């Protein structure tokens, strides 16, 4: 796992669900309600389903479509923390 500089435990959540992408949104929504400052990256083989669910968090959280390489993940993390 890549740990960017300045990232502390509990600062972020990376959601990768094995089935339908909507489950990741259902996991993230209550987490964001508890910790609004939480950073979320959705990782999915079904990125369009994440967008189609119309959740407010999908407008701000990056969605990383599978497959991807570690450099791409690192870039998304860096942008999220900037």
N, C-alpha and C positions, 0 to 999 in steps of 0.2 A: 504494500500500500504506500502511496506517495503521501508524505506529510509536508505540506507547504509551510514555509516559515510563518510563524505567528498563529498557526492554527492550534487551538487548545481543545482538549477533550470536551465534547458536548457542544462545539461550535457549529457543527454541520451534520447533515444526515444525507446519506447516499442510498437511494432506494432502487433496488433491482428486483423486480418480481418475475417469477418464472412463467406466469400465465398472463392473463389479461392485464394490460397496463393500468387500467382503472384502479386496481387494488393499491398501487403505489400512491395514488392521489388520496385514497381513503386512509392510508397510513399517515401521510404527510399533514393532512388538514388538522387533525387534533394536536399533532406535535407543534404546528405553527401557532395554534391558539394558545397553547401553554407557554411557548417560547417564541414570540414574534420575531426575535432577532436571529432565529435559527436559519441557517443556509441550507437549501435543498437542491440537489441535482437528481433529476429523474434519469434512470438508465433503463432503456426498454427496447425490445424488438418490435414494439407496437407504438411508435411515437405519435402517430396520428390519433390514436385512441386517447392519449393523454390530452392532446389539444382539444379533441372533440368533447371532453367531459365538461368543459366550460367552468372549471374551478378557478377562482381568483388566483390561487397560487401558481397555476400553470402559465399565467401571464408574466410572471417574474422569474420563476425558476427555470434554469436551463434544462433542456431535454436532450440527452445524449443517446443517439440511436445506435443499437448494436448492428454490426460489429464496429469496434473502434480500437485504436491503439492507445498506449499509455501516454503518449505525447498529447493526444487530443484530450484525454481526461485531465491531464495536468493543466492544459490551457483553460479548460472550463473552470477548474478549481481556482486558478489564478484570477480569472475574470470575476468570479463570484466573490472572492475576498478583497478585490480592489476597491 
